[in-house]
């Protein structure tokens, strides 16, 4: 009986560990996505600023097409 209780306890601990690991991975992926979006926004702002200082018709390479 004590072997089955020990096995059950070990299984519970293992499942909790896996759930914690998955939760941490999900959080990491979410934060990575947030970071990627922030970088993309900064790049777009930079492109917009570069376009703003160029003479008319000279911003073709940084023009954003919507």
C-alpha atoms as an extended CHARMM CRD file, in Angstrom:
* protein
*
        66  EXT
         1         1  UNK       CA              0.0000000000        0.0000000000        0.0000000000  PROA      1               0.0000000000
         2         2  UNK       CA              2.7770000000        2.4460000000        0.8460000000  PROA      2               0.0000000000
         3         3  UNK       CA              4.3440000000        1.7730000000       -2.5640000000  PROA      3               0.0000000000
         4         4  UNK       CA              1.1430000000        2.7990000000       -4.3180000000  PROA      4               0.0000000000
         5         5  UNK       CA              0.8800000000        5.9430000000       -2.1610000000  PROA      5               0.0000000000
         6         6  UNK       CA              4.5060000000        6.8050000000       -2.9390000000  PROA      6               0.0000000000
         7         7  UNK       CA              3.8560000000        6.1920000000       -6.6300000000  PROA      7               0.0000000000
         8         8  UNK       CA              0.7560000000        8.3800000000       -6.5310000000  PROA      8               0.0000000000
         9         9  UNK       CA              2.6430000000       11.1570000000       -4.7260000000  PROA      9               0.0000000000
        10        10  UNK       CA              5.4670000000       10.9460000000       -7.2470000000  PROA      10              0.0000000000
        11        11  UNK       CA              2.9610000000       11.1410000000      -10.1010000000  PROA      11              0.0000000000
        12        12  UNK       CA              1.3040000000       14.2220000000       -8.5770000000  PROA      12              0.0000000000
        13        13  UNK       CA              4.6500000000       15.9610000000       -8.1260000000  PROA      13              0.0000000000
        14        14  UNK       CA              5.6420000000       15.0990000000      -11.6780000000  PROA      14              0.0000000000
        15        15  UNK       CA              2.3660000000       16.4650000000      -13.0560000000  PROA      15              0.0000000000
        16        16  UNK       CA              2.7260000000       19.6770000000      -11.0500000000  PROA      16              0.0000000000
        17        17  UNK       CA              6.2720000000       20.0900000000      -12.3170000000  PROA      17              0.0000000000
        18        18  UNK       CA              5.1470000000       19.6470000000      -15.9190000000  PROA      18              0.0000000000
        19        19  UNK       CA              2.2930000000       22.1260000000      -15.4420000000  PROA      19              0.0000000000
        20        20  UNK       CA              4.6630000000       24.6960000000      -13.9070000000  PROA      20              0.0000000000
        21        21  UNK       CA              7.1400000000       24.2380000000      -16.7430000000  PROA      21              0.0000000000
        22        22  UNK       CA              4.3970000000       24.6880000000      -19.3630000000  PROA      22              0.0000000000
        23        23  UNK       CA              3.1000000000       27.7780000000      -17.5860000000  PROA      23              0.0000000000
        24        24  UNK       CA              6.5800000000       29.3030000000      -17.5310000000  PROA      24              0.0000000000
        25        25  UNK       CA              7.0870000000       28.5160000000      -21.2210000000  PROA      25              0.0000000000
        26        26  UNK       CA              3.7580000000       30.1310000000      -22.0860000000  PROA      26              0.0000000000
        27        27  UNK       CA              4.6910000000       33.2430000000      -20.1200000000  PROA      27              0.0000000000
        28        28  UNK       CA              8.0870000000       33.3880000000      -21.8220000000  PROA      28              0.0000000000
        29        29  UNK       CA              6.5350000000       33.0650000000      -25.2880000000  PROA      29              0.0000000000
        30        30  UNK       CA              3.9840000000       35.7800000000      -24.4850000000  PROA      30              0.0000000000
        31        31  UNK       CA              6.7220000000       38.1500000000      -23.2820000000  PROA      31              0.0000000000
        32        32  UNK       CA              8.8270000000       37.3660000000      -26.3480000000  PROA      32              0.0000000000
        33        33  UNK       CA              5.8490000000       38.2520000000      -28.5470000000  PROA      33              0.0000000000
        34        34  UNK       CA              5.3540000000       41.5310000000      -26.6830000000  PROA      34              0.0000000000
        35        35  UNK       CA              9.0350000000       42.3230000000      -27.1420000000  PROA      35              0.0000000000
        36        36  UNK       CA              8.9070000000       41.5100000000      -30.8510000000  PROA      36              0.0000000000
        37        37  UNK       CA              5.8890000000       43.7830000000      -31.3180000000  PROA      37              0.0000000000
        38        38  UNK       CA              7.6500000000       46.6260000000      -29.4780000000  PROA      38              0.0000000000
        39        39  UNK       CA             10.7300000000       46.2440000000      -31.6860000000  PROA      39              0.0000000000
        40        40  UNK       CA              8.5750000000       46.2510000000      -34.8260000000  PROA      40              0.0000000000
        41        41  UNK       CA              6.8620000000       49.4220000000      -33.6150000000  PROA      41              0.0000000000
        42        42  UNK       CA             10.2130000000       51.1230000000      -32.9690000000  PROA      42              0.0000000000
        43        43  UNK       CA             11.4320000000       50.1450000000      -36.4260000000  PROA      43              0.0000000000
        44        44  UNK       CA              8.2680000000       51.5270000000      -37.9990000000  PROA      44              0.0000000000
        45        45  UNK       CA              8.6250000000       54.7920000000      -36.0660000000  PROA      45              0.0000000000
        46        46  UNK       CA             12.2170000000       55.0570000000      -37.2260000000  PROA      46              0.0000000000
        47        47  UNK       CA             11.1880000000       54.4690000000      -40.8500000000  PROA      47              0.0000000000
        48        48  UNK       CA              8.4490000000       57.0790000000      -40.5240000000  PROA      48              0.0000000000
        49        49  UNK       CA             10.9150000000       59.5920000000      -39.0880000000  PROA      49              0.0000000000
        50        50  UNK       CA             13.4300000000       58.9060000000      -41.8610000000  PROA      50              0.0000000000
        51        51  UNK       CA             10.7350000000       59.3970000000      -44.4720000000  PROA      51              0.0000000000
        52        52  UNK       CA              9.6530000000       62.6580000000      -42.8400000000  PROA      52              0.0000000000
        53        53  UNK       CA             13.1010000000       64.2550000000      -43.2450000000  PROA      53              0.0000000000
        54        54  UNK       CA             13.6110000000       63.2490000000      -46.8870000000  PROA      54              0.0000000000
        55        55  UNK       CA             12.6210000000       65.4470000000      -49.8130000000  PROA      55              0.0000000000
        56        56  UNK       CA              9.3320000000       64.5560000000      -51.4650000000  PROA      56              0.0000000000
        57        57  UNK       CA              9.5650000000       61.3880000000      -53.5550000000  PROA      57              0.0000000000
        58        58  UNK       CA             12.8160000000       60.2610000000      -51.9470000000  PROA      58              0.0000000000
        59        59  UNK       CA             11.3410000000       57.9390000000      -49.3160000000  PROA      59              0.0000000000
        60        60  UNK       CA             10.3910000000       55.0600000000      -51.6160000000  PROA      60              0.0000000000
        61        61  UNK       CA             12.4950000000       52.5250000000      -49.7650000000  PROA      61              0.0000000000
        62        62  UNK       CA             11.0060000000       53.3690000000      -46.3840000000  PROA      62              0.0000000000
        63        63  UNK       CA              7.4550000000       54.0470000000      -47.5150000000  PROA      63              0.0000000000
        64        64  UNK       CA              4.9460000000       51.8440000000      -45.7610000000  PROA      64              0.0000000000
        65        65  UNK       CA              2.2410000000       50.4310000000      -47.9590000000  PROA      65              0.0000000000
        66        66  UNK       CA             -1.0630000000       49.8310000000      -46.2280000000  PROA      66              0.0000000000
